[in-house]
């Protein structure tokens, strides 16, 4: 009996010792993991502190050009991340007025920039006209029976849907409205018009064949020149100049870095990249 009790005690002691060793090992592993996590977190925080994020609200027509420039700029300035917010200039203006944290506004028209200057979001001395663009008439290549050779031909029965930017907040829509009134056909085609939320939606409708024709910027048409026909450029006198102003917002938390990025946009190297996409430097 004593022998049995002795064996039981020894067995219990072995089990207890094993559990203690296991607990100590698990505790040690957990402590090592905690240290590793803290080091990783510290490393991430340190790297984050080294990077400044510049938020740029820019017209949708600038998407491709600015996409290329982001890569170039961040390669030369590894302490900065450029964050883009693309959309219709009127929509971007509204976002800023409603409190969106933005460092730079890059509009496709002077109207929206002037509105932000008047409402106190931009200092007029910080705004500059950087680029010019053109408005062109395009048709889809998915339909070959369209005999459209001019703006006036939009009144033809073959044309069932015409894509335009919404004139209330989309600059290309505002220019388009002026152009159609210039040719005195706005009322004649009113029933055929569908309005897009920005110039890229207008372009997509024409590319897909959903719309037979549309008015977009030359820069957008060139991107899809394999899928659309560029029929005509709007006469200069038919609409206000298509000017792209850019400015740092008064409330920017990274004014110095934002100004440096705008200086970069004004360099000859960058202007040549804009020109590759069809833009022209503003006078």
C-alpha positions, 0 to 999 in steps of 0.5 A: 500500500505504501509502495502504491502511494509513493508511486502515485505521489511521484506520478503526480509530481511528474505531471505537475512539473510537466505542466509548470514547464509547459506553462513557463514555455508558453509564457516565454513564447508569449513574451517573445511574441509581444516583444516582436509585435511591439517592435513591428508596431514601432517600426510601422509607426516610425515609417508612418512618421516618415511619410506625409500623405498629400490628398489631391482632389482632381478632375476625372479627366486628369486620372491617367496623367496624374497616375503616371506622375504619382509614380514619378514623384514618389520615386523622387520623394520617398517621404511623400505619398500622393493620395488622389480623389478623382471626380467631377470638379463640382462634386469635389468642390462640394466635398471641400465645402462640406469639410473633406480634408484636402490639400490640393484642388485641381479643377477642370474649370475656373468656375469651381476654383473661383467658388472656393476662393469666394467662399474662403477655402482657397486664397486667390494668390495660391491659385494658378492656371496650369493646363488647357484642354479641348472639347471634341465630338466623338462617336462609337465605333461599335455602330458603322451606320452613323453618318455623323460628320459635324455637331449639327449631325447630332440632330439626325434620326440615326442618333438615338442617344447622346452622352453629355456631362451633367451641366450643373457640376461637371465642367465638360457638361457646362462647356457642352451646353455652351457649344450646343447653344452655339450651334443652335441645336440644344433644343433639337437634341434634348430628348436624346441626351443622357447625362453622366456624373463625370467625363469618364462616364460619358466616355464609357457610354460612347465606348460601349456603344450605349450612346452613339455620340458624346462630347468629351475632352480631347484628352479623354478621347485620345485614351480611347482612340481605338474605340471611338471616332473623333469627329470634330473639335469645338470652335474656340469661340463656341465656349469658355476656355477649358482651363485647369487651375490648381491650388493649395487649400487654406486648411491644408495640414501639409502646405509646404509639401503640397506647394512642392508638389504643385511646383513639380507639376509646373516643371518642363518634364511634367508639362511634357507628360501632360502634353503626351496625354493631349493637354497644353500648358495654359498661357 
